[in-house]
Amino acid sequence: MIKWFIDKSNKMPLYLQLKDLVKYYISTGAIQDNHQLPGVNKVAQELGINFETIRKAYKELEKEGLISMERGRGTFVTLYKDFISKTTPKRDLELDPVSVFKNIMRRLLQADKNLEEVKIIIDQAFHKISLESSSQFIIFTECNALQINEISKLLKDYLNLNVKPVFLKDLKDEVQRAFTEEKKLLAIVTTGFHMNDVRNIIGDLPLDVHVLITNMSPETRRQLDSFNEHIQFGFICRDRESLLLYNDLLKAELSHDRKLSSCVLEEKSKVNNILTSVNVLLITPAVYEEIKKKAPSDLLIFNILDRVDPISLKLLKDRFFQQLNSYKS
């Protein structure tokens, strides 16, 4: 169940807090594509704030292409609304590949080609597609080395495509380089946390931005649930906005009524205190590398976003399959 909350004592404007909360839920898969968000008045009543604040947050999200406010119907998440294959009929995608090739060969034979000529045509097509495939690649971009390395490898194996890992700070240069070289940049993939950053970087360039959802794996959740009530938990993340969101969500998700010590990476004294006082440390990927260097060797450390959501991954594969077929048509 989605929990709506804001911190009225925080200096951050309330509408921005709500906007970031929705983006967090989208990024972790708690709110998925086509999910209907509660109405403006309902959220306002639940949070005890003016409905115009909710409306402003929703309008901001709509401008960023994350939701759609439809009069008379409601407000819906629209992560994938811009991708519609116009050149690849769904029925063709569902056909057996052998049947597809047999039909093509029959048409060529009916056009007065003999079997040897048909074989040459197919070999030429195969060679051309092989050359095209070798020059095609996608970029996976993030702000941290952990996800850059792990998710890029996952995408390469799962999609069977060339994947170039690129740090977010280097994305603009990589995209500009791709447009001046022979290789074909198919799309950019990122996690939900950086989709707007990527869209701002590429601007009006004709590139698709695909989103992967990351969340806590069932294995990690089971391990956290197995700890008894005496275990002390700590949490460290990169920035204060994330701390506000994660802190309350993690407290709600932990199975016992625990005290959760938390801070951001820049609070060095608090970081050191947490590293030496807790039994279990929860961290985000953005701080993983730095914390691993500082933490005691016997401290149990869990990345709270250690899994790419399998449904998100399958959707991405389906969309790339359609995209590649549209290029070949």
Residue, then its C-alpha position, 0 to 999 in steps of 0.5 A: m500500500i502506498k504511503w503518502f507523507i511530507d515533512k511540514s517542518n522541512k524547508m523544501p517546498l511541500y509540492l516538491q516533496l510530494k513530487d519527489l515522493v511520486k518519482y521515488y515510488i515510480s523509480t522503485g516500481a511501487i507505482q508502475d506504468n498505467h497506475q492511477l494516482p489518487g485524486v487531488n482532493k483525496v491526497a490533500q485531505e490525507l496530508g492535511i494541506n491545500f489541494e492546490t499544492i497537490r495540483k501543482a505537484y501533479k502538474e510538474l510531474e505531467k510536464e516531465g512526462l511522468i503522469s497524465m491528468e485526464r479530465g473525467r478519468g483521473t491521473f495515470v502514470t505514463l512511463y511508456k506512452d511515447f513508444i508505439s511501434k508503427t511498423t511492426p504488426k503485433r501478429d508478425l511478432e508472434l509468428d514462428p520464426v521458421s514460418v516467417f522465413k518460409n513465407i519469404m522464401r516462397r514469395l521469392l520463388q514465386a517471383d521467378k527466383n530459384l533456390e540458389e538465388v534465394k540462398i544468395i539473397i538470404d546470405q546477403a541480408f544476413h551479412k548486412i544485418s550482422l554489420e548493422s548489429s555490430s555497429q548498434f549499441i545502447i548506453f546505460t547511464e547512472c551516477n555510481a560505479l556499482q550500478i554502472n557495472e552490474i546493470s550494464k553487464l545484465l543488459k548486455d547478457y539479457l538483450n544481446l546488444n552492445v551496451k556502453p556504460v557511461f557515468l551521468k556526468d559524461l553522458k553529454d559528451e558520449v551522445q555528441r560523439a555517437f552522432t559524429e561516428e558511424k556507430k548507431l546509438l539506439a537509445i539510452v537506458t537509465t534508472g528511474f531516479h535519473m530519467n529527467d536528468v537524461r532527458n534534459i541532457i539530450g534535449d531535442l536529439p532524436l533518442d529514446v530514453h528507456v527506464l529500468i526500475t530498481n528495488m530491493s530483492p526478495e532475498t535481501r528483504r528476507q534477510l532483513d526480516s530475519f534479524n531479531e528486534h535487538i539488531q541495530f540498523g543504520f542507513i546512509c544515502r547521498d543527499r538530504e532529499s533522498l534521506l527524507l523519503y528513504n528514512d520513513l519508507l525503511k522504517a515502515e518496511l522493517s518488520h520490527d519497531r526499530k530505531l533507524s540511525s540515518c545520515v547523508l554521506e557528507e555528515k562525516s561524524k555521523v557516518n563514522n558513528i553509524l559505522t561503529s554503532v550499528n549491526v546492519l547497515l542499509i545504503t543506496p548504490a550511490v554511496y556503496e563504493e565509498i562506504k565499503k572502503k570505510a566500514p568495518s570488515d565484519l559489518l553487514i551491509f545491504n544495498i537497498l536497490d540491489r535488483v532490477d525489477p524483472i517486469s521492467l527488464k522484460l518490458l525493456k526487451d520487448r520495446f527494443f525488439q520492436q524498435l530493432n524490427s522497425y529499423k529493419s523494415 
